[in-house]
Amino acid sequence: MTTQTFDTTKAEAFAGRMFEIFNSAALSLMMSIGHRTQLFDTMADLPPSTSQQVAAAAGLNERYVREWLGAMVTGGFVTYNPLTQTYVLPIEYAAFLTRSATPNNLALVAQYIPVLASVEEQVIECFYKGGGVPYSEFQRFHEVMAEDSGQSTVTALFDQILPLVPGLTEALEQGIDVLDLGCGSGRALSTLAANFPKSRFTGYDFSEVTIATANHEARSQNLSNIRFQVQDAATLNEHDRYDLITTFDAIHDQARPDIVLRNIYQALRSDGVYLMQDIHASSQVEGNLEHPIAPWLYTISCMHCMTVSLAYGGMGLGTVWGNEQALKMLAEAGFKRVELKQVPQDFLNDYYITYKQ
């Protein structure tokens, strides 16, 4: 047995880091509240203001706003003048905390923390008994995911994502058949349908709630070239039907991603293309040591993506299934050629441009 020598300096540094983590965890909750109550958006438009003025402008209770401001000041988000008792959100910080900062609004991402924490008890039970936590237990997860993807994927669609596939924009303008599998509330697909009226768009998702939202939004936009339907991707049984199939961050949390990828292969026409967006990571933990948000990805996986897959008797690949596993499974599904690409300023995602021949 190897005997370790206790390093006091190392221990004290680790203890200090723990307090930093506790503060950051607390601030993430306050960030979520600041986003959901639009306090960040309100303060971005205010001159130096008292807590009462901030609360009045936001239409909120002053006592709660004052305590929130205390967290924001001591956490370094907001500056405070004790002489005038006024608060200011610096414009440099507002550039990452407000809705007008889209696609750089990081405050909305903080919403995942309370959402995931809401299922802690169920996940802990799974540590002892196995199994998983189903989608139905996650309040607001799809709502937050829709807002997040609306900021990241939708805003990058035309300038960055579509150009990854040569000739795709031109084909969409001329008119092709498109399927988005795991479409969620349909923001990406509705955006495409609105901009390419000659193409025909279909969105499938497992969730009745998100499909109802997607259909409502499509009707409100008077989109006649799009349809949304509840469909389990693992039971999809269509052949040679689509010129383009897309999945945006949807494969890794499927119960049976192997079956889903084979179904996509079958549904795609021989000269079609499958565009898969998924998490940029390695399948091996040692390959993620330098990943800037690896702990975040493994936590999201444990608390959502892996556990929902296991809840339905699935493979439980998890968020960090990685490039190696993804390429292997695409080949096993029958795809002959895969081009792995990334877009500028997006360290989180990879784009697999996949062909049947």
N, C-alpha and C positions, 0 to 999 in steps of 0.2 A: 504494500500500500504506500502510495506517495504521500509524504508529509508536506503540507504547505506552511509557509512562514507568513504570519499575519502582517500585512503592510498597512500601517496606520494611515499614512498619507493617501493610499488608494481607497481605504475605507471612508475617510472623511470626504474625499472627492465624490465618491458614490452617494454618500448621504446628502451632499449638497445638490447633486443632480436629482435626487428623489424629490427634494422640495421644489426644484424647478419644474419637474413633471407635475406635481400637485397643483402648482400655480397655473401651469399651462392647461391642465385638465379643467380647472375652474373657469379659466378665461374662455375656453371653448364653449362652455355652457352659456356664458354671458354673451359671446359672439352670436350664438344661435338666437338668443332672445333679442339681441340688438337687430338682427336681420328680420326676424318674424314680426317685431313690433315697428319696424321701419325707423328705429331710432337713429341708425347710421345715416339713412337717407335724409332724415329730418335735420340732423346736426350738420350735414354737409352743406346745407343751404342757409344756416344760421350764422349770424355774427357771434362774438363772444356772448354767452347767455347763461343766466342762472338756471338752477335745476327746475325752478318753477316755469321759467320761460321755455325751456326744452320740453318739459312735460306738456305744457299748454299747446305748443306747436305740434307735438306728436299726438295729442288727444289722449294722454295717459295719466295715471296717478303719480303725483309728484314724489311721494315717499318711496315708491318702488324705483322710479327713475333716478332719484338721488342715490340710492344704494347701488344701482347698476353703474352710475357714473363713478362711484367710489372704486368699483372694480376696474373700470376702464382707465381711470387716472393712475391708480397704483400699478396697473398692468402695462402702462405705457401706450395706451391707445388714444387717450384724450389728454390734452393739456389743461391745467387748472391755474387760475390766478386767485390766490387767497385774499388779496386786497379787495377785489371786486366780486369774489365768489362766482366767477364765470368759467364756463367750460368751452373748449374749442376742439373740434375734430380736424386735425391737420389735413390739408388737401392731399398730401403725399400718402396718407393712410386711407383717406376716402377713396383713393384710386384702386383700393383692393377690398373695400368694405361695403360699397353701395351698389344698388341695382343699375345705376347709370354707368358703373365701371365694367359692366358685362363686355367681354367674356372673362374679365379678371376679378370678378367678385368672389373672394374666398370666404366671406362670411356665410354664404349659403351652405358651404361644405360643412361648416360646424354643426349644422342641423343633424348630421348623421350620428353624432355622439349621443344625444339624448334618445334618439330613435333606437340605436343599438342597445343602450343601457336599459331600455324598457323590457328587454327579453333576457336580461342577465340570469334571472332565476331559472328560466327554462333551459338556457344553455348550460348552466352548471349541472342541472339534472342530467343532461346528455353526457356530460363528462363521466358521470357514474354509470349511466344505463345505456349509453349509445343512442342511436337514432338522431333525430333532428327537430328543429323548430319550423313549422310550416309558415308560408307566406301570410296566412290569416292573422298571425300573432304580431306582425310588424305594423303598428299604426304609423301612418304617414310615410312609410319608406318609399312607396311608389310616387307619392307626391313630391318628396325631396329629390328622388332620382329623376323625375320628369323635369324639375326645375334645373337640376345640375346638368342633365344632358341637353336641355334647351340652351343653356349657356355655352357649353363646350362643343358638342357635336353640331348643333344647328348653325351656330355662327361660323363654323369652319367649313360647312358643306360645300359652298360654291367656290371659294377661293383656294381651299387646300385639299379637301377630301376627294371630290369628284375628279379633279385633274390627275389624281393618282392612277386612274384607269384611262389610258389613251383612247380618245374618241368617245368617251362615255357621255360627256355633255352634249355633243352633237347628236348622238343616238337618242338621248332623252328628248331633245328638241324635235326630232323626227317622229318619235312615238315608239315606245317599247313597253313590254310587260314587266312590272317590278313587284317583288315581294319583300317586305321587311318582316322578318321573323323575330318575335319577342319585341314588338313595336312599342310596348308601353302605352302611353297616352297619345302616341302618334305624332309628336311634334315634328320630328325629322321628315316623316313621310308626307305629312300635310304640307310642309314647306316645299318639298319637291313637287307635289301635285299642283300646288298653286303656281309654281314657276314653269312647269312643263305640262301644259294642258293637253298636248297630243299623246302623252304617255298614260298608261293605265296602272294604278297603284293598289296593292292589296297589303293590309296589315293584319298579322295574326299575333295574338297574345293569350297566355294562359289565364290572365286575370279578367274577370267580368267587369270589375270596377274600372280598370284602365281602358278597356274597350268601349265601355259606355261613355267615358270622358272623350275618347278619340272620336267616336261617332258624333257626339254633341259639337265638338270643335269643328269637325268637317262640315256639318250642316250649317253652323254659324258663318262659315266662310263660303258657303254655296259651292263646295267642291263636288263636281259630278263625276270626276275621273278617279275616285278613290272609294274603297270599301274596307271596313274593319270588321273582324270576326273573331270570336273566342275559338281558339284552336290550340290544342296541346301539340307542341312541335314534335314530340316523340311519336305521335300518331298521324302525322301528316302523310298523306298518300296521294301525291300528285306527280305527274310524269311529264317532262319536256314542256313545261308550261311557261317558264319565266326566262326573260333575257338577262335580268339582273336580280340577284337575291342579296339582301344586306342583313347583317346582324350587328347591332351596336352594343357592345359590352353585354352580350346575352348568352353566349355559349357556355362559359365556365360554370354558371350556376344551374344549368340544366340537370335534371335527374340522370338522364342518359344522353350526354352529349355525343357519344359515339353513334347512337341511332339517329339523333337529330342531324348530324353531319351527313349521314348516308341519305336521309330524307331530302336534304338540301341538294345533294348530288343528283338524286332522281328527278327532283322538280325543276332543275336547271336545264335549259336547252343546250344542245351539244356545243354551240358556239357562244354560250352565255358566260357570264362572269359572276363569281361569288365574292363579295366584298365583306370581309369579317374584321370588325374593329374589336380588339380585346386588349387586356392589360399587358403592358411591356414589363416583362420580368423573366427570370430564369426559372426552370422547373426545380432547380437545386438551391437550397438555402445558401450555400456558399457562393452562388452566383449573384446573390442579392445583397451582399454585405455593403456594397457601395451605392445601392439604390436609395435615392433621397427620401422616399416615403415607404420603405419596406415594412417597418412596424405597423404603419397605418393599413397597408394592404393585407397583412396577415391577420390583423384584428378584424377588419371588414369581413375577411373570409371566415374566420372562426365564428363571428357573431351574426353573419348573414349568408353569404354565398355558399359556403360549405354546408352549413347546417340545414338550409332549405333544400338542398339537393338530397341530403341524407334523410330528411323528413319524408320524402317520397320514395324511399328505398333506392336512391340513386348512388352514383359513383363518388360524390363528394369531392370533386376535383379541387374546388376552391378558387378564390380569386387569383392566387399565384400559381396557376397551373403551368404557366411559362411557355416560352417559345418552343422549346424542345418537344414538349408534350403536344402542343398545338399542331406543329408541323407533322408529327407522327400520326396524329389522329386524322388530319386532313388527307394524308396519303392513304391511310387505311380505309377511309370513306370512298376512295376511288379517284380523287383529284390527281391529275398528272403533273400540273405545274403550279407553283406557288411563288409569288414575288412578295417579299416582306419589306414593307416601307413604313416610314414615319413622316409626320408633318412638322413644320417648324414650330418651336415653342411648346410642343406637346410631348413631354417626357413620360406621360402616363400610359399612352396607348401605342399599340402597333396596328398596322393595317396589312391584312393578308389578302393580296389580289390573287384569286384562285380560279383556275381553269380546268375544264374536264379533259382537255386534249392539248 
